[in-house]
Amino acid sequence: MNRLLPLAGLVLALCGCSTHKYVASSHSNGKPEVVIYMKGKGDEAEKVMEKVYYPNGQLEYVGHFEKGVESGEWVYYYETGSKKYVEHWLNGQEHGVHLDYSPDGQVYRELHYENGRLVRTVDRSRE
């Protein structure tokens, strides 16, 4: 059993090294603006995540990619750090329930998408 621990650590280390972080642009104050995460090497490298930051260093949004297109959950933030809205993507199209948040953290609107098409809007601000 003890012999497997170093092997497990090596496997985890190799898996962790497969994603590379690149600062694509910076704000005039030197803080990162756009940070791209790539998986793989050379021509085979694929963008898997993108983070964009406000000039104060606060995260503006984070989103994921699969096979070069938007995929999964994308989360946007106010400059204060609270959630602004959450989107869901499937194969590069908006899909699922998107939630819009007011600055106080309350959900004020739901947008329901099916394969890129808005099918329903729920305005919670009127409830």
N, CA, C and O atoms as a Tinker XYZ file with bonds, in Angstrom:
   508  protein
     1  N      0.824000   -1.202000    0.000000    73     2
     2  CA     0.000000    0.000000    0.000000    64     1     3
     3  C      0.857000    1.251000    0.000000    63     2     4     5
     4  O      0.591000    2.176000   -0.767000    81     3
     5  N      1.889000    1.303000    0.849000    73     3     6
     6  CA     2.745000    2.480000    0.920000    64     5     7
     7  C      3.487000    2.726000   -0.379000    63     6     8     9
     8  O      3.842000    3.867000   -0.677000    81     7
     9  N      3.730000    1.677000   -1.163000    73     7    10
    10  CA     4.429000    1.840000   -2.444000    64     9    11
    11  C      3.544000    2.548000   -3.465000    63    10    12    13
    12  O      4.052000    3.165000   -4.401000    81    11
    13  N      2.241000    2.467000   -3.296000    73    11    14
    14  CA     1.318000    3.094000   -4.247000    64    13    15
    15  C      1.204000    4.603000   -4.047000    63    14    16    17
    16  O      0.874000    5.324000   -4.989000    81    15
    17  N      1.468000    5.086000   -2.846000    73    15    18
    18  CA     1.332000    6.520000   -2.577000    64    17    19
    19  C      2.231000    7.378000   -3.462000    63    18    20    21
    20  O      1.741000    8.354000   -4.029000    81    19
    21  N      3.540000    7.063000   -3.614000    73    19    22
    22  CA     4.353000    7.887000   -4.521000    64    21    23
    23  C      3.857000    7.830000   -5.969000    63    22    24    25
    24  O      3.902000    8.833000   -6.681000    81    23
    25  N      3.394000    6.680000   -6.396000    73    23    26
    26  CA     2.865000    6.543000   -7.754000    64    25    27
    27  C      1.612000    7.391000   -7.926000    63    26    28    29
    28  O      1.459000    8.054000   -8.952000    81    27
    29  N      0.713000    7.384000   -6.946000    73    27    30
    30  CA    -0.504000    8.197000   -7.007000    64    29    31
    31  C     -0.143000    9.677000   -7.055000    63    30    32    33
    32  O     -0.760000   10.440000   -7.799000    81    31
    33  N      0.839000   10.086000   -6.278000    73    31    34
    34  CA     1.281000   11.482000   -6.297000    64    33    35
    35  C      1.835000   11.875000   -7.647000    63    34    36    37
    36  O      1.571000   12.978000   -8.127000    81    35
    37  N      2.604000   10.988000   -8.272000    73    35    38
    38  CA     3.163000   11.264000   -9.597000    64    37    39
    39  C      2.051000   11.405000  -10.630000    63    38    40    41
    40  O      2.090000   12.311000  -11.463000    81    39
    41  N      1.068000   10.521000  -10.582000    73    39    42
    42  CA    -0.054000   10.590000  -11.523000    64    41    43
    43  C     -0.804000   11.910000  -11.351000    63    42    44    45
    44  O     -1.129000   12.570000  -12.338000    81    43
    45  N     -1.078000   12.296000  -10.109000    73    43    46
    46  CA    -1.780000   13.564000   -9.857000    64    45    47
    47  C     -0.952000   14.752000  -10.345000    63    46    48    49
    48  O     -1.499000   15.699000  -10.909000    81    47
    49  N      0.348000   14.707000  -10.132000    73    47    50
    50  CA     1.214000   15.802000  -10.575000    64    49    51
    51  C      1.201000   15.909000  -12.097000    63    50    52    53
    52  O      1.139000   17.012000  -12.640000    81    51
    53  N      1.258000   14.783000  -12.781000    73    51    54
    54  CA     1.236000   14.810000  -14.245000    64    53    55
    55  C     -0.094000   15.318000  -14.775000    63    54    56    57
    56  O     -0.123000   16.069000  -15.750000    81    55
    57  N     -1.190000   14.924000  -14.152000    73    55    58
    58  CA    -2.506000   15.394000  -14.579000    64    57    59
    59  C     -2.632000   16.893000  -14.354000    63    58    60    61
    60  O     -3.209000   17.602000  -15.178000    81    59
    61  N     -2.093000   17.377000  -13.237000    73    59    62
    62  CA    -2.179000   18.791000  -12.920000    64    61    63
    63  C     -1.386000   19.658000  -13.880000    63    62    64    65
    64  O     -1.705000   20.832000  -14.065000    81    63
    65  N     -0.351000   19.089000  -14.497000    73    63    66
    66  CA     0.505000   19.860000  -15.398000    64    65    67
    67  C     -0.075000   19.969000  -16.801000    63    66    68    69
    68  O      0.490000   20.666000  -17.643000    81    67
    69  N     -1.169000   19.307000  -17.065000    73    67    70
    70  CA    -1.680000   19.297000  -18.428000    64    69    71
    71  C     -2.424000   20.581000  -18.798000    63    70    72    73
    72  O     -2.677000   20.821000  -19.978000    81    71
    73  N     -2.775000   21.402000  -17.820000    73    71    74
    74  CA    -3.437000   22.676000  -18.105000    64    73    75
    75  C     -2.448000   23.806000  -17.869000    63    74    76    77
    76  O     -1.799000   23.871000  -16.825000    81    75
    77  N     -2.340000   24.704000  -18.862000    73    75    78
    78  CA    -1.384000   25.801000  -18.791000    64    77    79
    79  C     -2.128000   27.127000  -18.765000    63    78    80    81
    80  O     -3.096000   27.326000  -19.500000    81    79
    81  N     -1.669000   28.019000  -17.920000    73    79    82
    82  CA    -2.296000   29.330000  -17.726000    64    81    83
    83  C     -1.492000   30.386000  -18.492000    63    82    84    85
    84  O     -0.265000   30.432000  -18.402000    81    83
    85  N     -2.210000   31.242000  -19.254000    73    83    86
    86  CA    -1.573000   32.319000  -20.003000    64    85    87
    87  C     -2.301000   33.634000  -19.727000    63    86    88    89
    88  O     -3.528000   33.697000  -19.807000    81    87
    89  N     -1.553000   34.669000  -19.406000    73    87    90
    90  CA    -2.141000   35.993000  -19.260000    64    89    91
    91  C     -2.172000   36.594000  -20.663000    63    90    92    93
    92  O     -1.130000   36.952000  -21.213000    81    91
    93  N     -3.363000   36.704000  -21.236000    73    91    94
    94  CA    -3.525000   37.183000  -22.615000    64    93    95
    95  C     -3.456000   38.704000  -22.694000    63    94    96    97
    96  O     -2.992000   39.251000  -23.694000    81    95
    97  N     -3.914000   39.390000  -21.647000    73    95    98
    98  CA    -3.815000   40.852000  -21.610000    64    97    99
    99  C     -3.849000   41.317000  -20.162000    63    98   100   101
   100  O     -4.338000   40.621000  -19.273000    81    99
   101  N     -3.312000   42.517000  -19.952000    73    99   102
   102  CA    -3.264000   43.098000  -18.610000    64   101   103
   103  C     -3.845000   44.500000  -18.638000    63   102   104   105
   104  O     -3.849000   45.170000  -19.670000    81   103
   105  N     -4.336000   44.928000  -17.484000    73   103   106
   106  CA    -4.818000   46.304000  -17.335000    64   105   107
   107  C     -3.612000   47.246000  -17.274000    63   106   108   109
   108  O     -2.481000   46.798000  -17.084000    81   107
   109  N     -3.852000   48.536000  -17.436000    73   107   110
   110  CA    -2.759000   49.520000  -17.408000    64   109   111
   111  C     -2.039000   49.533000  -16.061000    63   110   112   113
   112  O     -0.897000   49.984000  -15.977000    81   111
   113  N     -2.698000   49.042000  -15.002000    73   111   114
   114  CA    -2.060000   48.984000  -13.688000    64   113   115
   115  C     -1.203000   47.726000  -13.505000    63   114   116   117
   116  O     -0.639000   47.502000  -12.434000    81   115
   117  N     -1.110000   46.911000  -14.558000    73   115   118
   118  CA    -0.285000   45.702000  -14.507000    64   117   119
   119  C     -1.012000   44.453000  -14.055000    63   118   120   121
   120  O     -0.471000   43.354000  -14.183000    81   119
   121  N     -2.215000   44.583000  -13.534000    73   119   122
   122  CA    -2.975000   43.410000  -13.095000    64   121   123
   123  C     -3.550000   42.684000  -14.311000    63   122   124   125
   124  O     -3.903000   43.322000  -15.303000    81   123
   125  N     -3.647000   41.357000  -14.238000    73   123   126
   126  CA    -4.201000   40.595000  -15.375000    64   125   127
   127  C     -5.632000   41.028000  -15.701000    63   126   128   129
   128  O     -6.435000   41.309000  -14.811000    81   127
   129  N     -5.925000   41.073000  -17.000000    73   127   130
   130  CA    -7.289000   41.355000  -17.459000    64   129   131
   131  C     -7.937000   40.076000  -17.972000    63   130   132   133
   132  O     -9.043000   39.723000  -17.562000    81   131
   133  N     -7.242000   39.382000  -18.875000    73   131   134
   134  CA    -7.757000   38.136000  -19.452000    64   133   135
   135  C     -6.722000   37.040000  -19.223000    63   134   136   137
   136  O     -5.555000   37.174000  -19.590000    81   135
   137  N     -7.186000   35.945000  -18.602000    73   135   138
   138  CA    -6.316000   34.798000  -18.358000    64   137   139
   139  C     -6.968000   33.596000  -19.036000    63   138   140   141
   140  O     -8.134000   33.284000  -18.797000    81   139
   141  N     -6.191000   32.935000  -19.880000    73   139   142
   142  CA    -6.660000   31.786000  -20.656000    64   141   143
   143  C     -5.994000   30.525000  -20.118000    63   142   144   145
   144  O     -4.803000   30.523000  -19.805000    81   143
   145  N     -6.771000   29.463000  -20.015000    73   143   146
   146  CA    -6.245000   28.169000  -19.582000    64   145   147
   147  C     -6.342000   27.212000  -20.759000    63   146   148   149
   148  O     -7.416000   27.001000  -21.322000    81   147
   149  N     -5.193000   26.634000  -21.123000    73   147   150
   150  CA    -5.103000   25.732000  -22.265000    64   149   151
   151  C     -4.721000   24.337000  -21.774000    63   150   152   153
   152  O     -3.972000   24.184000  -20.809000    81   151
   153  N     -5.250000   23.329000  -22.457000    73   151   154
   154  CA    -4.921000   21.940000  -22.151000    64   153   155
   155  C     -4.258000   21.340000  -23.381000    63   154   156   157
   156  O     -4.746000   21.517000  -24.497000    81   155
   157  N     -3.169000   20.644000  -23.192000    73   155   158
   158  CA    -2.441000   20.051000  -24.301000    64   157   159
   159  C     -1.278000   20.931000  -24.710000    63   158   160   161
   160  O     -1.002000   21.953000  -24.080000    81   159
   161  N     -0.591000   20.521000  -25.782000    73   159   162
   162  CA     0.601000   21.237000  -26.232000    64   161   163
   163  C      0.544000   21.505000  -27.724000    63   162   164   165
   164  O     -0.104000   20.782000  -28.481000    81   163
   165  N      1.236000   22.558000  -28.130000    73   163   166
   166  CA     1.391000   22.873000  -29.542000    64   165   167
   167  C      0.071000   23.062000  -30.265000    63   166   168   169
   168  O     -0.857000   23.678000  -29.743000    81   167
   169  N      0.002000   22.518000  -31.485000    73   167   170
   170  CA    -1.208000   22.640000  -32.303000    64   169   171
   171  C     -2.397000   21.887000  -31.696000    63   170   172   173
   172  O     -3.545000   22.144000  -32.056000    81   171
   173  N     -2.122000   20.972000  -30.787000    73   171   174
   174  CA    -3.175000   20.182000  -30.154000    64   173   175
   175  C     -3.781000   20.898000  -28.946000    63   174   176   177
   176  O     -4.772000   20.429000  -28.386000    81   175
   177  N     -3.194000   22.034000  -28.538000    73   175   178
   178  CA    -3.680000   22.749000  -27.356000    64   177   179
   179  C     -5.096000   23.263000  -27.589000    63   178   180   181
   180  O     -5.451000   23.705000  -28.681000    81   179
   181  N     -5.885000   23.190000  -26.533000    73   179   182
   182  CA    -7.296000   23.582000  -26.607000    64   181   183
   183  C     -7.631000   24.476000  -25.418000    63   182   184   185
   184  O     -7.257000   24.180000  -24.284000    81   183
   185  N     -8.343000   25.577000  -25.689000    73   183   186
   186  CA    -8.762000   26.456000  -24.600000    64   185   187
   187  C     -9.850000   25.755000  -23.801000    63   186   188   189
   188  O    -10.842000   25.291000  -24.364000    81   187
   189  N     -9.658000   25.678000  -22.461000    73   187   190
   190  CA   -10.622000   25.002000  -21.613000    64   189   191
   191  C    -11.298000   25.952000  -20.616000    63   190   192   193
   192  O    -12.357000   25.636000  -20.074000    81   191
   193  N    -10.678000   27.123000  -20.377000    73   191   194
   194  CA   -11.273000   28.060000  -19.436000    64   193   195
   195  C    -10.732000   29.462000  -19.709000    63   194   196   197
   196  O     -9.622000   29.642000  -20.209000    81   195
   197  N    -11.561000   30.446000  -19.362000    73   195   198
   198  CA   -11.186000   31.847000  -19.511000    64   197   199
   199  C    -11.644000   32.592000  -18.263000    63   198   200   201
   200  O    -12.769000   32.413000  -17.796000    81   199
   201  N    -10.763000   33.427000  -17.731000    73   199   202
   202  CA   -11.113000   34.285000  -16.604000    64   201   203
   203  C    -10.808000   35.723000  -16.999000    63   202   204   205
   204  O     -9.752000   36.010000  -17.564000    81   203
   205  N    -11.727000   36.612000  -16.701000    73   203   206
   206  CA   -11.550000   38.037000  -16.983000    64   205   207
   207  C    -11.697000   38.789000  -15.665000    63   206   208   209
   208  O    -12.579000   38.499000  -14.856000    81   207
   209  N    -10.810000   39.759000  -15.474000    73   207   210
   210  CA   -10.751000   40.483000  -14.204000    64   209   211
   211  C    -10.992000   41.979000  -14.406000    63   210   212   213
   212  O    -10.646000   42.542000  -15.445000    81   211
   213  N    -11.591000   42.612000  -13.395000    73   211   214
   214  CA   -11.714000   44.059000  -13.343000    64   213   215
   215  C    -10.334000   44.664000  -13.041000    63   214   216   217
   216  O     -9.451000   43.948000  -12.567000    81   215
   217  N    -10.129000   45.955000  -13.302000    73   215   218
   218  CA    -8.834000   46.582000  -12.995000    64   217   219
   219  C     -8.421000   46.461000  -11.525000    63   218   220   221
   220  O     -7.228000   46.478000  -11.221000    81   219
   221  N     -9.391000   46.339000  -10.604000    73   219   222
   222  CA    -9.050000   46.215000   -9.185000    64   221   223
   223  C     -8.620000   44.795000   -8.802000    63   222   224   225
   224  O     -8.294000   44.541000   -7.643000    81   223
   225  N     -8.616000   43.866000   -9.769000    73   223   226
   226  CA    -8.197000   42.488000   -9.518000    64   225   227
   227  C     -9.337000   41.539000   -9.208000    63   226   228   229
   228  O     -9.134000   40.326000   -9.139000    81   227
   229  N    -10.537000   42.075000   -9.021000    73   227   230
   230  CA   -11.713000   41.250000   -8.749000    64   229   231
   231  C    -12.118000   40.495000  -10.017000    63   230   232   233
   232  O    -12.079000   41.054000  -11.113000    81   231
   233  N    -12.502000   39.239000   -9.869000    73   231   234
   234  CA   -12.948000   38.421000  -10.989000    64   233   235
   235  C    -14.228000   38.994000  -11.590000    63   234   236   237
   236  O    -15.204000   39.232000  -10.877000    81   235
   237  N    -14.219000   39.215000  -12.917000    73   235   238
   238  CA   -15.408000   39.697000  -13.619000    64   237   239
   239  C    -16.247000   38.523000  -14.112000    63   238   240   241
   240  O    -17.469000   38.522000  -13.966000    81   239
   241  N    -15.584000   37.518000  -14.700000    73   239   242
   242  CA   -16.303000   36.293000  -15.069000    64   241   243
   243  C    -15.333000   35.148000  -15.275000    63   242   244   245
   244  O    -14.139000   35.344000  -15.499000    81   243
   245  N    -15.883000   33.947000  -15.191000    73   243   246
   246  CA   -15.140000   32.726000  -15.487000    64   245   247
   247  C    -16.049000   31.842000  -16.329000    63   246   248   249
   248  O    -17.229000   31.670000  -16.023000    81   247
   249  N    -15.485000   31.286000  -17.392000    73   247   250
   250  CA   -16.256000   30.421000  -18.273000    64   249   251
   251  C    -15.413000   29.263000  -18.775000    63   250   252   253
   252  O    -14.186000   29.343000  -18.817000    81   251
   253  N    -16.081000   28.195000  -19.152000    73   251   254
   254  CA   -15.415000   26.974000  -19.594000    64   253   255
   255  C    -15.704000   26.708000  -21.069000    63   254   256   257
   256  O    -16.714000   27.145000  -21.622000    81   255
   257  N    -14.786000   25.981000  -21.676000    73   255   258
   258  CA   -14.897000   25.608000  -23.086000    64   257   259
   259  C    -14.694000   24.109000  -23.218000    63   258   260   261
   260  O    -13.965000   23.486000  -22.447000    81   259
   261  N    -15.354000   23.554000  -24.207000    73   259   262
   262  CA   -15.149000   22.167000  -24.577000    64   261   263
   263  C    -15.126000   22.106000  -26.093000    63   262   264   265
   264  O    -16.072000   22.535000  -26.754000    81   263
   265  N    -14.056000   21.579000  -26.636000    73   263   266
   266  CA   -13.869000   21.497000  -28.088000    64   265   267
   267  C    -14.004000   22.876000  -28.746000    63   266   268   269
   268  O    -14.557000   23.003000  -29.838000    81   267
   269  N    -13.491000   23.902000  -28.062000    73   267   270
   270  CA   -13.431000   25.237000  -28.634000    64   269   271
   271  C    -14.675000   26.097000  -28.489000    63   270   272   273
   272  O    -14.683000   27.240000  -28.946000    81   271
   273  N    -15.722000   25.581000  -27.869000    73   271   274
   274  CA   -16.945000   26.375000  -27.722000    64   273   275
   275  C    -17.373000   26.426000  -26.255000    63   274   276   277
   276  O    -16.973000   25.588000  -25.447000    81   275
   277  N    -18.188000   27.418000  -25.931000    73   275   278
   278  CA   -18.672000   27.582000  -24.568000    64   277   279
   279  C    -19.377000   26.314000  -24.098000    63   278   280   281
   280  O    -20.130000   25.682000  -24.840000    81   279
   281  N    -19.108000   25.965000  -22.840000    73   279   282
   282  CA   -19.686000   24.745000  -22.297000    64   281   283
   283  C    -19.796000   24.873000  -20.780000    63   282   284   285
   284  O    -18.925000   25.454000  -20.133000    81   283
   285  N    -20.853000   24.337000  -20.230000    73   283   286
   286  CA   -20.999000   24.329000  -18.783000    64   285   287
   287  C    -21.407000   25.682000  -18.226000    63   286   288   289
   288  O    -22.008000   26.506000  -18.914000    81   287
   289  N    -21.067000   25.884000  -16.977000    73   287   290
   290  CA   -21.503000   27.086000  -16.261000    64   289   291
   291  C    -20.520000   28.238000  -16.454000    63   290   292   293
   292  O    -19.307000   28.064000  -16.343000    81   291
   293  N    -21.061000   29.402000  -16.741000    73   291   294
   294  CA   -20.304000   30.648000  -16.804000    64   293   295
   295  C    -20.873000   31.546000  -15.718000    63   294   296   297
   296  O    -22.088000   31.726000  -15.624000    81   295
   297  N    -19.995000   32.109000  -14.899000    73   295   298
   298  CA   -20.433000   32.941000  -13.788000    64   297   299
   299  C    -19.821000   34.330000  -13.937000    63   298   300   301
   300  O    -18.612000   34.473000  -14.122000    81   299
   301  N    -20.665000   35.344000  -13.854000    73   299   302
   302  CA   -20.262000   36.751000  -13.955000    64   301   303
   303  C    -20.464000   37.412000  -12.598000    63   302   304   305
   304  O    -21.374000   37.059000  -11.847000    81   303
   305  N    -19.593000   38.387000  -12.296000    73   303   306
   306  CA   -19.625000   39.030000  -10.984000    64   305   307
   307  C    -19.668000   40.549000  -11.123000    63   306   308   309
   308  O    -19.165000   41.118000  -12.092000    81   307
   309  N    -20.282000   41.190000  -10.130000    73   307   310
   310  CA   -20.174000   42.633000   -9.988000    64   309   311
   311  C    -18.753000   42.944000   -9.506000    63   310   312   313
   312  O    -18.049000   42.060000   -9.018000    81   311
   313  N    -18.350000   44.177000   -9.646000    73   311   314
   314  CA   -17.006000   44.570000   -9.224000    64   313   315
   315  C    -16.816000   44.400000   -7.712000    63   314   316   317
   316  O    -15.686000   44.333000   -7.228000    81   315
   317  N    -17.903000   44.334000   -6.985000    73   315   318
   318  CA   -17.846000   44.114000   -5.534000    64   317   319
   319  C    -17.559000   42.661000   -5.178000    63   318   320   321
   320  O    -17.187000   42.361000   -4.044000    81   319
   321  N    -17.730000   41.758000   -6.139000    73   319   322
   322  CA   -17.482000   40.339000   -5.906000    64   321   323
   323  C    -18.735000   39.496000   -5.811000    63   322   324   325
   324  O    -18.644000   38.269000   -5.835000    81   323
   325  N    -19.899000   40.107000   -5.705000    73   323   326
   326  CA   -21.132000   39.315000   -5.648000    64   325   327
   327  C    -21.536000   38.892000   -7.066000    63   326   328   329
   328  O    -21.173000   39.542000   -8.046000    81   327
   329  N    -22.292000   37.792000   -7.155000    73   327   330
   330  CA   -22.712000   37.274000   -8.466000    64   329   331
   331  C    -23.592000   38.278000   -9.192000    63   330   332   333
   332  O    -24.446000   38.933000   -8.594000    81   331
   333  N    -23.362000   38.381000  -10.499000    73   331   334
   334  CA   -24.168000   39.243000  -11.364000    64   333   335
   335  C    -25.149000   38.386000  -12.162000    63   334   336   337
   336  O    -26.347000   38.664000  -12.191000    81   335
   337  N    -24.635000   37.356000  -12.799000    73   335   338
   338  CA   -25.494000   36.377000  -13.460000    64   337   339
   339  C    -24.740000   35.084000  -13.715000    63   338   340   341
   340  O    -23.509000   35.048000  -13.723000    81   339
   341  N    -25.508000   34.025000  -13.923000    73   339   342
   342  CA   -24.978000   32.690000  -14.186000    64   341   343
   343  C    -25.630000   32.180000  -15.460000    63   342   344   345
   344  O    -26.851000   32.223000  -15.614000    81   343
   345  N    -24.797000   31.701000  -16.365000    73   343   346
   346  CA   -25.286000   31.149000  -17.638000    64   345   347
   347  C    -24.894000   29.674000  -17.722000    63   346   348   349
   348  O    -23.950000   29.229000  -17.070000    81   347
   349  N    -25.635000   28.934000  -18.532000    73   347   350
   350  CA   -25.293000   27.546000  -18.805000    64   349   351
   351  C    -25.228000   27.352000  -20.316000    63   350   352   353
   352  O    -26.089000   27.825000  -21.058000    81   351
   353  N    -24.200000   26.654000  -20.749000    73   351   354
   354  CA   -23.942000   26.453000  -22.169000    64   353   355
   355  C    -23.798000   24.970000  -22.483000    63   354   356   357
   356  O    -23.333000   24.183000  -21.658000    81   355
   357  N    -24.205000   24.610000  -23.688000    73   355   358
   358  CA   -24.061000   23.246000  -24.185000    64   357   359
   359  C    -23.715000   23.329000  -25.657000    63   358   360   361
   360  O    -24.496000   23.850000  -26.454000    81   359
   361  N    -22.554000   22.821000  -26.023000    73   359   362
   362  CA   -22.107000   22.830000  -27.425000    64   361   363
   363  C    -22.140000   24.230000  -28.043000    63   362   364   365
   364  O    -22.529000   24.393000  -29.200000    81   363
   365  N    -21.733000   25.234000  -27.272000    73   363   366
   366  CA   -21.655000   26.595000  -27.796000    64   365   367
   367  C    -22.979000   27.336000  -27.860000    63   366   368   369
   368  O    -23.055000   28.427000  -28.425000    81   367
   369  N    -24.016000   26.754000  -27.288000    73   367   370
   370  CA   -25.326000   27.410000  -27.284000    64   369   371
   371  C    -25.825000   27.540000  -25.846000    63   370   372   373
   372  O    -25.586000   26.672000  -25.006000    81   371
   373  N    -26.522000   28.645000  -25.586000    73   371   374
   374  CA   -27.121000   28.818000  -24.272000    64   373   375
   375  C    -28.158000   27.714000  -24.077000    63   374   376   377
   376  O    -28.985000   27.451000  -24.950000    81   375
   377  N    -28.090000   27.081000  -22.913000    73   375   378
   378  CA   -28.974000   25.945000  -22.666000    64   377   379
   379  C    -29.165000   25.793000  -21.163000    63   378   380   381
   380  O    -28.195000   25.728000  -20.408000    81   379
   381  N    -30.407000   25.737000  -20.741000    73   379   382
   382  CA   -30.698000   25.615000  -19.323000    64   381   383
   383  C    -31.156000   26.943000  -18.744000    63   382   384   385
   384  O    -31.526000   27.859000  -19.478000    81   383
   385  N    -31.128000   27.036000  -17.437000    73   383   386
   386  CA   -31.634000   28.219000  -16.747000    64   385   387
   387  C    -30.483000   29.177000  -16.454000    63   386   388   389
   388  O    -29.473000   28.802000  -15.859000    81   387
   389  N    -30.662000   30.425000  -16.887000    73   387   390
   390  CA   -29.734000   31.499000  -16.555000    64   389   391
   391  C    -30.379000   32.312000  -15.439000    63   390   392   393
   392  O    -31.587000   32.550000  -15.441000    81   391
   393  N    -29.558000   32.729000  -14.494000    73   391   394
   394  CA   -30.066000   33.516000  -13.374000    64   393   395
   395  C    -29.395000   34.885000  -13.357000    63   394   396   397
   396  O    -28.172000   34.984000  -13.466000    81   395
   397  N    -30.195000   35.937000  -13.222000    73   395   398
   398  CA   -29.687000   37.306000  -13.089000    64   397   399
   399  C    -29.856000   37.739000  -11.638000    63   398   400   401
   400  O    -30.928000   37.578000  -11.054000    81   399
   401  N    -28.791000   38.289000  -11.060000    73   399   402
   402  CA   -28.783000   38.690000   -9.652000    64   401   403
   403  C    -28.716000   40.204000   -9.528000    63   402   404   405
   404  O    -28.033000   40.867000  -10.309000    81   403
   405  N    -29.415000   40.740000   -8.560000    73   403   406
   406  CA   -29.281000   42.157000   -8.225000    64   405   407
   407  C    -28.031000   42.299000   -7.348000    63   406   408   409
   408  O    -27.537000   41.307000   -6.813000    81   407
   409  N    -27.520000   43.521000   -7.198000    73   407   410
   410  CA   -26.309000   43.703000   -6.385000    64   409   411
   411  C    -26.435000   43.195000   -4.948000    63   410   412   413
   412  O    -25.423000   42.904000   -4.310000    81   411
   413  N    -27.664000   43.083000   -4.426000    73   411   414
   414  CA   -27.833000   42.589000   -3.055000    64   413   415
   415  C    -27.877000   41.054000   -2.983000    63   414   416   417
   416  O    -28.090000   40.491000   -1.909000    81   415
   417  N    -27.674000   40.372000   -4.133000    73   415   418
   418  CA   -27.588000   38.921000   -4.147000    64   417   419
   419  C    -28.883000   38.183000   -4.424000    63   418   420   421
   420  O    -28.896000   36.952000   -4.461000    81   419
   421  N    -29.977000   38.914000   -4.620000    73   419   422
   422  CA   -31.263000   38.281000   -4.888000    64   421   423
   423  C    -31.425000   37.995000   -6.385000    63   422   424   425
   424  O    -31.067000   38.826000   -7.220000    81   423
   425  N    -31.962000   36.826000   -6.719000    73   423   426
   426  CA   -32.250000   36.506000   -8.122000    64   425   427
   427  C    -33.477000   37.315000   -8.533000    63   426   428   429
   428  O    -34.535000   37.208000   -7.912000    81   427
   429  N    -33.331000   38.127000   -9.584000    73   427   430
   430  CA   -34.479000   38.925000  -10.027000    64   429   431
   431  C    -35.046000   38.453000  -11.361000    63   430   432   433
   432  O    -36.125000   38.887000  -11.764000    81   431
   433  N    -34.321000   37.561000  -12.053000    73   431   434
   434  CA   -34.853000   37.075000  -13.329000    64   433   435
   435  C    -34.248000   35.716000  -13.665000    63   434   436   437
   436  O    -33.077000   35.447000  -13.397000    81   435
   437  N    -35.091000   34.867000  -14.263000    73   435   438
   438  CA   -34.666000   33.576000  -14.807000    64   437   439
   439  C    -34.897000   33.607000  -16.310000    63   438   440   441
   440  O    -35.954000   34.033000  -16.776000    81   439
   441  N    -33.921000   33.162000  -17.050000    73   439   442
   442  CA   -34.057000   33.016000  -18.495000    64   441   443
   443  C    -33.859000   31.536000  -18.810000    63   442   444   445
   444  O    -32.817000   30.962000  -18.491000    81   443
   445  N    -34.855000   30.924000  -19.434000    73   443   446
   446  CA   -34.793000   29.490000  -19.754000    64   445   447
   447  C    -34.470000   29.330000  -21.234000    63   446   448   449
   448  O    -35.190000   29.834000  -22.096000    81   447
   449  N    -33.377000   28.621000  -21.516000    73   447   450
   450  CA   -32.935000   28.400000  -22.898000    64   449   451
   451  C    -32.971000   26.920000  -23.234000    63   450   452   453
   452  O    -32.735000   26.060000  -22.385000    81   451
   453  N    -33.273000   26.647000  -24.494000    73   451   454
   454  CA   -33.177000   25.299000  -25.052000    64   453   455
   455  C    -32.415000   25.400000  -26.358000    63   454   456   457
   456  O    -32.908000   25.959000  -27.338000    81   455
   457  N    -31.215000   24.856000  -26.364000    73   455   458
   458  CA   -30.376000   24.829000  -27.568000    64   457   459
   459  C    -30.265000   26.199000  -28.234000    63   458   460   461
   460  O    -30.462000   26.327000  -29.442000    81   459
   461  N    -29.946000   27.225000  -27.436000    73   459   462
   462  CA   -29.712000   28.557000  -27.957000    64   461   463
   463  C    -30.944000   29.423000  -28.128000    63   462   464   465
   464  O    -30.830000   30.585000  -28.518000    81   463
   465  N    -32.106000   28.889000  -27.847000    73   463   466
   466  CA   -33.354000   29.627000  -28.039000    64   465   467
   467  C    -33.986000   29.943000  -26.687000    63   466   468   469
   468  O    -34.192000   29.051000  -25.864000    81   467
   469  N    -34.292000   31.225000  -26.466000    73   467   470
   470  CA   -34.971000   31.635000  -25.235000    64   469   471
   471  C    -36.413000   31.153000  -25.305000    63   470   472   473
   472  O    -37.156000   31.521000  -26.214000    81   471
   473  N    -36.807000   30.318000  -24.329000    73   471   474
   474  CA   -38.158000   29.744000  -24.355000    64   473   475
   475  C    -39.042000   30.266000  -23.239000    63   474   476   477
   476  O    -40.264000   30.127000  -23.302000    81   475
   477  N    -38.444000   30.867000  -22.214000    73   475   478
   478  CA   -39.258000   31.339000  -21.093000    64   477   479
   479  C    -38.465000   32.344000  -20.269000    63   478   480   481
   480  O    -37.262000   32.186000  -20.063000    81   479
   481  N    -39.152000   33.369000  -19.806000    73   479   482
   482  CA   -38.560000   34.350000  -18.905000    64   481   483
   483  C    -39.430000   34.454000  -17.664000    63   482   484   485
   484  O    -40.651000   34.581000  -17.754000    81   483
   485  N    -38.787000   34.399000  -16.507000    73   483   486
   486  CA   -39.487000   34.559000  -15.236000    64   485   487
   487  C    -38.919000   35.804000  -14.568000    63   486   488   489
   488  O    -37.744000   35.850000  -14.207000    81   487
   489  N    -39.781000   36.821000  -14.409000    73   487   490
   490  CA   -39.365000   38.067000  -13.763000    64   489   491
   491  C    -39.699000   37.977000  -12.281000    63   490   492   493
   492  O    -40.854000   38.147000  -11.889000    81   491
   493  N    -38.699000   37.711000  -11.464000    73   491   494
   494  CA   -38.905000   37.559000  -10.017000    64   493   495
   495  C    -39.012000   38.919000   -9.320000    63   494   496   497
   496  O    -39.436000   38.977000   -8.166000    81   495
   497  N    -38.646000   39.991000   -9.981000    73   495   498
   498  CA   -38.710000   41.310000   -9.338000    64   497   499
   499  C    -40.147000   41.735000   -9.093000    63   498   500   501
   500  O    -40.396000   42.660000   -8.321000    81   499
   501  N    -41.103000   41.064000   -9.747000    73   499   502
   502  CA   -42.529000   41.418000   -9.603000    64   501   503
   503  C    -43.247000   40.509000   -8.620000    63   502   504   505
   504  O    -44.450000   40.659000   -8.404000    81   503
   505  N    -42.522000   39.565000   -8.019000    73   503   506
   506  CA   -43.167000   38.612000   -7.098000    64   505   507
   507  C    -43.414000   39.249000   -5.757000    63   506   508
   508  O    -43.947000   38.602000   -4.855000    81   507
